[in-house]
């Protein structure tokens, strides 16, 4: 098995675990899998928020420099 396949399998298991955070968790969903799944699901949203705030700070800095 390739590393890519194993990583995709880990993401698939972890995102399944992240969806079951509020419900009884299966034995295969340990804490690291739940955390990994949470990051895999929400990293795009968090990066968008970070980028938005960075752009706002940049615009503010350019505005104050004038």
C-alpha positions in Angstrom: 0.0 0.0 0.0 1.2 3.5 -0.8 1.6 6.3 1.6 -1.0 8.3 -0.2 -3.6 5.5 0.2 -2.8 5.2 3.9 -3.1 9.0 4.4 -6.4 9.1 2.6 -7.7 6.2 4.7 -6.6 8.0 7.8 -8.4 11.1 6.7 -11.5 9.1 5.8 -11.5 7.4 9.2 -10.8 10.7 11.0 -13.5 12.7 9.3 -15.9 10.0 10.2 -14.7 10.2 13.8 -15.1 14.0 13.8 -18.7 13.8 12.7 -19.3 11.4 15.7 -17.8 13.7 18.3 -21.1 14.3 20.0 -22.3 10.8 19.8 -20.9 7.6 21.3 -17.5 7.2 19.7 -16.4 3.8 18.2 -13.3 2.2 19.5 -11.4 3.0 16.3 -11.8 6.7 16.9 -9.1 7.6 19.4 -8.4 11.2 20.4 -5.8 11.8 17.7 -8.1 10.5 15.0 -10.9 12.8 16.1 -8.5 15.8 16.3 -7.1 15.0 12.8 -10.6 14.7 11.4 -11.6 18.0 13.0 -8.6 19.7 11.4 -9.3 18.0 8.0 -12.9 19.2 8.0 -12.4 22.8 9.2 -8.9 23.8 8.0 -10.2 25.5 4.9 -12.6 27.7 7.0 -9.9 28.6 9.4 -7.4 29.5 6.7 -10.1 31.7 5.1 -10.6 33.5 8.4 -6.9 33.9 9.0 -6.4 35.2 5.4 -9.3 37.6 5.8 -7.9 39.1 9.1 -4.4 39.3 7.5 -5.8 41.3 4.6 -7.7 43.6 6.9 -4.5 44.3 8.9 -2.6 44.9 5.7 -5.2 47.3 4.5 -5.2 49.1 7.8 -1.4 49.3 7.8 -1.4 50.8 4.3 -4.1 53.2 5.3 -2.2 54.4 8.4 1.0 54.8 6.5 -0.5 57.6 4.4 
